[in-house]
Amino acid sequence: MAHTPNVETMIATSMLTTTSGAQPSTLYDRLLSKPGKVREVVGRAEVQHGNILEHNRMVWMLESTGDEVLEATLDTRFLTFTRLGETRWLVSGNLRAVVEYAQQRKTPLTDALVASVKDVAPNVHGFLEDKKR
């Protein structure tokens, strides 16, 4: 998977921008050097306020049938699927698309998308895992 760097720092910046008078670029630069603060802020995130999860892009390579991709396309309009071959697909979306799709449906694809988020956004991943229980 390829993704926007520092996804959770971007989420924390988005959250703090609404309550701080500082410029977003200033907040982002400060947060880059404070991973503990990023964890604290993102840990307070209410995922139902999904716009904070939109400031990133993730891209995956997917092996799947056309029928499985059609089903996913009908389930979520915020993931983009581009056919690269008979069973190869390029999938693009942001963290909000993954979170909302995973909350809506439980499929092998949503499980794989959630698992792929673990290294990129561990705090958001933890929230998704807690919701599964």
C-alpha positions as CSV (number, residue, x, y, z in Angstrom):
1,M,0.0,0.0,0.0
2,A,1.1,3.5,-0.7
3,H,-0.2,6.4,1.4
4,T,0.1,10.0,2.4
5,P,2.9,10.3,5.0
6,N,2.1,10.9,8.6
7,V,-1.6,10.2,8.3
8,E,-2.4,10.5,12.0
9,T,-0.4,13.7,12.3
10,M,-2.6,15.0,9.5
11,I,-5.7,13.9,11.4
12,A,-4.5,15.5,14.6
13,T,-3.8,18.7,12.7
14,S,-7.3,18.7,11.2
15,M,-8.8,18.2,14.7
16,L,-6.7,21.0,16.3
17,T,-7.3,23.5,13.5
18,T,-10.9,23.9,14.6
19,T,-9.9,24.9,18.1
20,S,-6.5,26.6,17.7
21,G,-5.7,30.0,16.2
22,A,-2.4,28.6,14.8
23,Q,-2.0,28.0,11.1
24,P,-2.5,24.3,10.0
25,S,1.1,24.2,8.7
26,T,2.4,25.4,12.1
27,L,0.3,22.8,14.0
28,Y,1.5,20.0,11.6
29,D,5.1,21.0,12.1
30,R,4.7,21.0,15.9
31,L,2.9,17.7,15.9
32,L,5.6,16.0,13.8
33,S,8.0,16.3,16.7
34,K,5.4,15.2,19.3
35,P,4.1,11.7,18.5
36,G,2.7,11.4,22.0
37,K,0.5,14.4,21.4
38,V,-0.6,13.0,18.1
39,R,-1.7,9.8,19.9
40,E,-3.5,11.8,22.5
41,V,-5.4,13.9,20.0
42,V,-6.3,11.1,17.6
43,G,-7.3,9.0,20.6
44,R,-10.1,11.6,21.3
45,A,-11.3,11.4,17.7
46,E,-15.0,10.7,17.1
47,V,-15.0,8.7,13.9
48,Q,-18.5,9.8,13.2
49,H,-17.0,13.2,12.4
50,G,-15.5,11.7,9.3
51,N,-14.2,14.8,7.6
52,I,-11.1,14.7,9.8
53,L,-10.3,11.4,8.2
54,E,-10.4,12.8,4.6
55,H,-7.0,14.5,4.5
56,N,-5.0,11.6,3.2
57,R,-4.9,9.2,0.3
58,M,-4.2,5.4,0.3
59,V,-3.7,3.2,-2.7
60,W,-3.8,-0.6,-2.7
61,M,-3.2,-3.4,-5.3
62,L,-6.0,-5.9,-5.2
63,E,-6.4,-9.3,-6.6
64,S,-10.1,-9.9,-7.1
65,T,-12.8,-11.0,-9.5
66,G,-14.9,-8.4,-11.4
67,D,-18.0,-9.6,-9.4
68,E,-16.3,-8.9,-6.1
69,V,-15.2,-5.4,-7.2
70,L,-18.7,-4.7,-8.5
71,E,-20.1,-5.6,-5.1
72,A,-17.6,-3.3,-3.4
73,T,-18.3,-0.5,-5.8
74,L,-22.0,-0.8,-5.1
75,D,-21.3,-0.8,-1.3
76,T,-19.1,2.3,-1.2
77,R,-18.9,5.1,-3.6
78,F,-15.8,6.6,-2.0
79,L,-13.3,3.9,-3.0
80,T,-12.2,4.0,-6.6
81,F,-11.4,0.8,-8.5
82,T,-9.3,0.8,-11.7
83,R,-8.8,-2.5,-13.6
84,L,-5.2,-3.3,-14.3
85,G,-5.7,-6.8,-15.6
86,E,-8.0,-9.8,-15.5
87,T,-8.0,-10.0,-11.7
88,R,-5.7,-7.0,-10.7
89,W,-7.2,-3.8,-9.5
90,L,-5.8,-0.5,-8.2
91,V,-7.9,0.8,-5.3
92,S,-7.8,4.3,-4.1
93,G,-9.5,6.1,-1.2
94,N,-9.0,7.9,2.1
95,L,-9.2,6.7,5.6
96,R,-12.8,7.9,6.0
97,A,-13.8,5.6,3.1
98,V,-12.2,2.7,4.8
99,V,-13.7,3.4,8.1
100,E,-17.2,3.9,6.8
101,Y,-17.1,0.8,4.5
102,A,-15.8,-1.3,7.4
103,Q,-18.6,-0.1,9.7
104,Q,-21.2,-0.8,7.0
105,R,-20.1,-4.3,5.9
106,K,-17.9,-7.2,7.0
107,T,-16.3,-8.8,4.0
108,P,-12.8,-10.2,3.2
109,L,-12.1,-6.9,1.5
110,T,-13.1,-4.7,4.4
111,D,-11.0,-7.0,6.7
112,A,-8.0,-6.6,4.5
113,L,-8.5,-2.8,4.2
114,V,-8.7,-2.5,8.0
115,A,-5.6,-4.7,8.5
116,S,-3.7,-2.5,6.1
117,V,-4.4,0.6,8.1
118,K,-2.6,-0.8,11.2
119,D,0.9,0.6,10.4
120,V,-0.4,3.8,8.8
121,A,-2.9,4.9,11.5
122,P,-2.6,2.6,14.5
123,N,-4.9,4.6,16.7
124,V,-7.7,4.6,14.1
125,H,-7.0,0.9,13.5
126,G,-7.4,0.3,17.2
127,F,-10.8,2.0,17.1
128,L,-11.9,-0.1,14.2
129,E,-10.8,-3.3,15.9
130,D,-12.7,-2.3,19.1
131,K,-15.9,-1.7,17.0
132,K,-15.6,-5.3,15.7
133,R,-15.9,-6.8,19.2
